[in-house]
């Protein structure tokens, strides 16, 4: 009984629906008569019936203080519940479900990204831009060889490898926090309108990666003379650790406005010297002097090479990787030259040979309005008899039409593997 009374005090039971018509009006009239001093006896009895004593617990009344209000509530069940702080709050179950979904999605993304470094000295970049290793002196980045980066033999082209080397160099500067507004320029270099230009590049290719391979590129920098910087690269097979390509380069500074070479300012030296390593170049320097070619000493001359807008970089000159493409374009034409000097069935140079080493010396920059000529001279034991597929060597020169030299170069070529050659020498039956 006590429990029932207490429950009814805090949670009033639902009253039956009020009667419609004359009965409802009669009850309301009787209630109104209860407040009047001149109410009739029947009205008084009805008032007493509706104002029974409230239940008590331990002598304390727990009912409604005003019986009239209780009777009044009996006839107001159709009105909406009063607005309180509790019933104006949102649906907590839906809110908790949304929060849980967000946290689960964030946890999934967290697990997919390798945020935890394997060693304390390794800084992980979760967005795939590479990471700094070996006490902050070496930058490492992985690349997957894409379908559009391979040639007919399903191996990556030399331009692809050179682009990967250049990308890691720029990301190294960015990862070290030294990237300014320029193309690999530090903040102090930007203040002084200085940019990096390459003067020498040596590349040795032991094996070309194939489509779908993942390669790992490590790069670091060191001093080169008083006003130069050397940058080295090692390109590895990420699965086996096999060395695929090694490259070493020398860079100097040039004023972006005057287009003249500049010494390294002390402010810039203070930025880059903490990242210098005291190591020997990964490619032993080829001390042989690069041959100067002319119309008489060149075996083949290609004229009318004009840079396209896409060949320029942000420093508004032809990117150094583009020169390699022009050199190889000439080598593709050397096949016609070899057909006339060979005593056996000739094989196209780019189908039977692959580039194994390259040395380039950059003499001056090339702008968008320049027109170039490419000269090539072929030498080596394989020229007289291509059937033996011996190693061969080419000398190169890229020059302006007025004779000013842009790039001198030397390339070494080796026979492709026999298995590859057999595959590329045949034409699929379905394509005939």
N, C-alpha and C positions, 0 to 999 in steps of 0.2 A: 504493500500500500504506500509505504513511504517512498519507495523507488518510483512508483507510478506517479506520485504527486510531484516528485523532483523532476522527473522527465517531462511531465506536462508543463512544468513552469518554464523550462528552457526551450523546449520544442513543442509548442502548442499543437494539438491535434487538429487536423483539417476539419472544418465545420461543414455540415451538409449544405448543399446548394439551397439558397433562399427560395421560398415559394414565390410564385409569380401571381399577379392579380390582386384581388381584394384582400386576401389573407396577409400579404406582405404589408399592404398599406395599413391594415388593422393593427398589426404588431408594432409598426412604427408609431402609430398614433398612441398606443398604450405606453410605449417607451417615453414618448413626449409627455404623456400625462404623469409619469412617475416623477418628473421634475416639478410639476405644478403642485402648489399647496392645496388646491381645490380638487385634487384627483379623486375619482370615484373609488368605491370599495373594490370593485372588480379590477380596476387598474392597479390599486395598491397590492392586491394579491398577486397579480402578474409581475409587478415590480419586485415583490419579495421572492417570488419563484426564480426570477432571473438573477437575484443577488444573494445567492446562498453563501454561507460562510466559506471562506477560502481554506484549503487544507493547511494544517500546521505541522511543522517538524520541530521537535524539542521546544514547543511553545512559540515558535516563530512562524508567522504567516509567510507562505511561499507562493501564494496565488497572486493575481493581479491586484494592484492597489486600488484600481477604480473598476468596479464591476460593470459600470456602464461601458467603459472602454472595451471590456471583454465581450460584452454583448454586441458592441459596435463592430468589433473585429469579425464576429460571427457572420455579419452580413457584408463584409468587404473582402471576402476571399477571392473575388474575381479581379481585384486590382493587383498590379505587379508588385513584386517585392521591393522594398526600399533599397536604394543604391548605397552600398557600403564599400569600404576599402577592400574587403575580401573579394566580393563578387565583381569588382571592376578590374581585378588583375587578369593577365592573359592566361591561356591554358598552359599550365606548367609542364604537362607531359609533352606537348608539342614542342615547347621551347627546349626541353632537355633532349628530345630526339634530334632536333636540328644541331644542337651543340655536339652531341655524340657523333653525328655524321661528319661534321667538320673535323673533329679531332681524329677520327679514323682515316679520313682522306689525307690529312696532314701527316699522320704516322706512316701511311703507305708511301707517300712521296719521300719521306725522310729515309725509309728503308731502301728505296730504290737508288738514292744518291749516296755516294761513298763519302760521308762527312767525316768519318773518324780516320785520322792519319795512322798509317802503320807504324811510323816512327815519330818521335817528338819533333825531329828536325824537318819533317815533311809537311808542306802546306798543301792541302787538297783544294782544288777548284771544282766545286760541284757542278759547274756548268760546262765542263768539257774543254776549257781553254788551257788546260795543262796545269802543271804544278812545279814548284821549286823544290829541289832535293839537294842532298849533299851540302848541308850547312848554308843553303841559300845561294850557292854559286852555280848550280846547273839547273837549267829549265828543261822539263820533260813533257812531251805531248804525244798522244797517239792519234793516228789517222787510219781510216779505213779506205782502201783503194776502191774507188767507185767505178761503175761501168763506163762513164764518160771520160775516165782518166787513163784508159788503156788503149792499146793499138790493136792491129790485126792479129798479133801473136798473143793477145790477152795479158800482156805485161804492161806495167806502168811506163809511161814515156819519161824521158829525162826532164821535160818541162814540168811534169807532175811532181817529180821529186824535188826539183828546184823551187817550185811554188811552196811545197811543204817546208822546206828549209827556211824560206823567207817568212812564212807565217809564224814559225816558232821563234824566229828572231824578234819579230814585232811583239808577239805575246810575252816573250821574256822581259822586254822593257815594260810592258803593261803590268805583268805579274810582280815585278820588282817595285812598282809604284813610281816609275820614272817617266811615264808616258805623258808628254805634253800635248799641244795641239797639232804638232807636225807628224810626219810619217816616221815614227820611231824616235822622234826628237825628245829630249828631256826638257823640263821647264826652263832651265837656264839657256838651253840652245834656242828655244822659242823666243826668249827675250832678246837674243842677239841675232835672230834671223839665220840660224845655222841649221843645216841638214846633213845627214849622212849620205855619202856616195861611196860605192865600192870601186876599188882600183885593181884588185887582183882576186881571182877565184880559181881554185883547184878542186877538182872533183874526181873521185875514183869510185867506180861502180863495180862491186864484186858480183852482185846478182840483182836482177830486177824483180820486185814483188809482182804478184799476179792479182787478178780481180778477186776481191773478197778478203785479201790479206789485211791484217792490221799491223802497221809499222809503228815503231816507237822512235821518236826523234829526240835526242839529247843535244843541247847546245850550251856553250859557255863563251866567255870573252876573256881577252888578255891584252896586254900592251903590244904594240908594234912600232918600234922606233919612238921618236919623241912626240909625234903628232898623228899617230895612227892607232887603230884598235883592230885586233885580230879576233875573228869569230870562227869557232869550229863547230862542226856538226857530226854526229854519228847517227846513222839510221839503221835500226835493228829490226829483226823479225820479233814481234812481241811474244810469240809462242815459244820459239826455240832460242832466242837470244843471239841468233846468227847476225853478224855484221853484213849489211847489204850495201851501204854507201857511206863514204867518208868525204868530208869537204872542209876546206879551210879558206878563209877570205881575209882581206885587209880592207879597212874602211877609213876614210878621212872625212874631214868636215869641209863644207862649201857654204859660202854666203848665198842665201836664197835670192837676194836682190842683185848683187854684183855678179853672181855666178862664178866666183873665183874661190880657189881653195883657201882655207883659213887654218891657223893654228888652233889647238885646243885651249880655250880659255881656262884659267884656274878654277873658276866657278863650276864649269862643266866637268873638269877633271875631278873635282871634289865629289861630284854626283856619281861618276861611273867607276872610279878607281876602287871603291869598296867591293865591287863585283868582279874585279880582275882575278884571274887564276894564273899561277906560275907553272904552266905546263907547256910541253912541246907541241907543235902543230900535229894534228892527227894525220895529215898528209905531208909527206916529206917534200920539201920545196924542189921543184924542177928548175935547176939552174940553167938549163939550156935557153939560149936566147931565141925568142920568137922571131920567125923570119918575116921580113917585110916583102910583101908581094906587090907586083905591078902587072900591067897588061902583058908583059913578056914572060914573066916567071909563073903566072897563074895558068892553070890548066882549064879553068872554067870561070867565067865572069857572068854574074847575074846583075842586071841593072834595073832601075826603076822601082826600087823598094821604098815605099812611102808609108810612114807610120799612120795608123788609124787612131781615132780618138780613144778607142778601147786599149790601145797599146801604151797610153800614158798613165802614170801614177799620180798621186796627189802633189808630187813635187813638180808636175808639169814637164816631165821628160820621159823618154821611153824607158820602161822598166827593164832592168838588166836581164830578166828571164826571157824577154822577147828577142834579144839578140841571139840566143841559142836557137830559137825557132827559125830565124833567118839563116843561120849557119846550116842547120839540118835541111832546110829547103834547098840549099845549094847541093848538099850531099845527095839528095834525091836525084838531082840532075846529073851527078857524076856518073850515073849508070850509063848514060849515053856515051860519055867519054870512054868508059871501060869497054864498051862493046867493040870499039874500033881498035883497041890495043891488045885485046885478049885473043889468044889462039885457041881457046876452047869455048864451049857454050857459056856465055856470060850469065851471071846471076845479078839481079839488082842489089845494090849495096845495102839498102835498108831491109831487104828480105833475107839476105845471107849473113849480114854483119850486125853487130850491136855495139853501141858506144860503150867503151870500157873506161876511158879517162878523158879529162878535158882540162885545159889550162887557158884562161882568158885574162887579158890585160885591157882594162878600160882606159882609153886615152882622153876622151871628151864625151860630153852628153849629147844626146840627139833629141831635137824638138819635133813638134808636130808638123812643121813646115819643111823639114829637111827631106831630101831624096838621097837614098843610099845606093851603093854598089857593093856586091859581095863577091870576093875573089877566093878561089880555092885551088890548092895544089895538092896532088895526091902522090904519096910515096909509100915505100914498104915492099916487102918481099912477095906480097900476094898480088901485085899488079900484073905481072907477066903471065900468071897462071891462076886464075880464080878458082879452078877446079880443086886446088889444094886447100883453099880457104885459109891462107896464112894471115897473120896479123897485118894490118895496114895503118897508115898514119896520114893525116891531112893537115895542111897549114891553111889558115884562114885570115882574111882581112875584111873588115867592114869599114867603108870610107864614104865620105860625102862626095858629091859629084865634082867638087873643086879639088879633091885629093886629100882633104883633111881626114886623118885617121880617127875612127871611132873605137874599134875593138880589134886587137890582134889575138889570134887564138891558135891552139893546136889540139886536135882530137885524135884519140887512139881507138881503133876498132878491132874487135875480135870476132871470130866466126860464132854464129849462134849454135846452140846444141843441135845435134843431128836429129833428135826426136822432134824438136820444134820445127826444124827445117822441113822434115818430111811432111809434117802436118800442113805447113803453110804452102808447100809446093803443089798440093793437090787441090782440086776444086770439088766441092760436094756435088754428088750426082743430081740432087734435087734442085740445084741452082742452075743447071745447064738447060 
